[in-house]
Every structure is written in structure tokens, then in C-alpha cells.
């Protein structure tokens, strides 16, 4: 690799490190049980969308216990992710203070944070799948109906976002 290419590669990595730290917004205010959500819904998975329709599901005592465990796991994963991200920001800031960046260490810090967050999120996800598995067919039908409605709302928001930020989707007629 010639000197200019190496310089460009190192510069690009340094920019990515700076962007990683700068891209991190301050923690959002909490509304209810989940950041960004005034309705208190947890996370972003399909079953978490059901929080506002939970009463309609008429959960049994055992199902309620599983639901609460899944909520607790989601909250713990979210809090752990926020804590790990704050620690990562501190570590990245310390690395940026050094005269010579240790890009391998920076990469390792970012990867560790990502792997930990994924493992905790996966554990919460498994708990939500257990909740769904415990539902009766009628409860699953009702849950599916609400999940589909939530997905349709998400699709509509994404289409609106793309229309206003990215222009029309490929193949769409131009006005």
C-alpha cells in the first residue's frame, strides 16, 4: 500500500472514531418505561408493541409473570446498553487525547460494546418469544392483529420519511 493510501485509510478510521463519539446523542428523557416513547412501550420488537393492548390479551397469572420478566429483561438490556455506551464514549475520548491513536484498541472497545449489547438484547428477545409461545390461539390472533397494525404504522412512517428525506423510491413516477 503506498503512503498516500495508508494515510487515507488511517484518516478514514480516525474520522469514524470521531464520528462514533460525536454521533452519540445525550441520553433522551425517560417517558414512562422506555426512552422516546410516551406510551411506556418497551423496545422495538413486535411483542413490545403490544404494551398498550396488554389488557385486551387477558393474560393468566403465569403469562403475566412471564410478561413482567420480559419487560424487566428489556429494561435491563436497555439500561446496560446505555451504561456501556457511556463507558465507550469515555474510553473513546481518552483514546482521542493520545498523540497516536491505537486503532486496534478502539476497534476492540467498539466490538466489545456491540457484542455485549447484542447478547443482552438477545436474552430479552428470547423472553418475549417465551411470552408469545405461552399465549392461547385466541390471544395470538389478537396479538397478531395489533402487531400487524403496528407494522403498518411503521411502514407508513418509513414511507413518509423516505418521501421527505430521500426523495421518491426507485421506480416511482416523478411529478
N, C-alpha and C positions, 0 to 999 in steps of 0.2 A: 504494500500500500504506500503510495507516495506521501510526502509530507503534508501536502495540501489536503488530501483525502482524510488522513489521520486527524488533522486539525479540525476539519469539518465534522467528522464523526464525534470527536470529543466535545466540540462546541454544541452539537445537537443534543448529546446526552446531558450536558450541563444545563442547557435550556429546558430540557424535560424535567430535570430535578427541580429547577427553579419554578417551573410551571406547576409541578406537583404540589409544592409548598404554597404557591400563590393561589392556586385554584381552590384550595381548601377554604370554604366559606366558614365564618364563625358558626358556632352551633345555633340552630334555629330555636326559637322559643318553643316550649312544650305546650301543646293544646291537648288536654286530656291525657291519653296514654301514649300517643305517638307524635313525634315531631312532624310538622307540616300538615297535620290532619286535625281539624277542629272537631270531627265526629268521634275521635278517640279510637278509630280503627287501627289495627296493628299491621305493620309490614305491608308487603306488596303482593303476596300470594293470593290465589283465588279464595281460599277459606278465610283469610284475614279480611277480605272484602265483606264477609257475612256479619261482621260485628254488629252492625245496626239492625240486622234481621235475626239476630240470635234468638230473641223471644219467640219468633214465629216457628222456630225449629222444635220448640218444646222438648228440650234436652232432658234426658233422665239424669238422675243423680250421678251415675257413673260417667255419663257423657259430659256433664257439667264439670266434673273433676278433671277429665281429660282436656276439656276446653281451657280451663284455668291453667293447667300445666303448659299447654301450648302457648297461651298468652304470656305466661311467665318466661318461657324459653325464648320467645320472640323479643320480649323486653330486655332480657339479659343479653341476648345476642346484639341487639341494637346498642345497648349501653357499652358492652365490651368493644364493639366496633368503634364507637365514638372515643372511648378511652384510648384504644390502640392507635387511632388516627391522630389524636392529640400527642401521644408519645412519639409517633412517627414524625409529626411536624417539628417537635423539639429536636429530635435526632437529626433531621434534615437541616434544620437551622444551625445546629452545632457543626455539621459537616461543611456547610457553606462558609463557615468562619475560617476554615483551614485554608492555608495557602494553596495546597494541592488537594483536589478532591480525590477521595477514594471511591471511585465509581463502583467497584465490586462490592464494597460495604454498603453503599447507598442502594444498589440493586438488591442486595440481601435483605436490608431493612424493609424495603417495599414489598418484596416477595413474602417475607415472614408475616407482615401485617395482613396481606391479602389472603394467605393460606389460613391464618387464624380466624379471620372474619368468615371465610367460606366454610370452615369446619363448624363454627358455632351456628351459622345460618342454616347449614345442612341439618344439624341436630334439631333446630326449631322446626324446620320443614318436615322432618320425619314425625315430629309430634303432631303437626297439623294433618298429615296423612293418616295418622292413627285416629284422630278425631273423625275424619271423614269415613274411615273404614268402620267406625262404630255406629254410624248413622243407619237408620232403617231405610228401606227403599223410598218411602214417602218423604222422609227428611232429605234424602239425597236428591229427589226430584225437586223439592223446594229449594234446596241449596243450589242445585244446577241452574234453576231458573234465575236466581239472584246473581249468581256468578256470571251467567251469560249476559245479563243486563249490565253488570259492571264492566265486562269486557267490551260490550258495545259502546258504553260511555267512553272508555279508554280509547277505542278505535276512533270515535268521533273527535275526541280531543287531539289525538295524534294527527288526524287528517287536517284539522283546523290549524294546528301548529305548523305542519309542513306547508300548508297553503300560504300561510302568512310569513314564514321564515325561509323556506326553501324554494318557494315557487311551486308550480303545479307538478304533480307526479309525472314520471316519464309516460309519454303517450297521451297525456291529457290534452284536449283541444286548447289552443291559445285563443284568448279573447282580444 
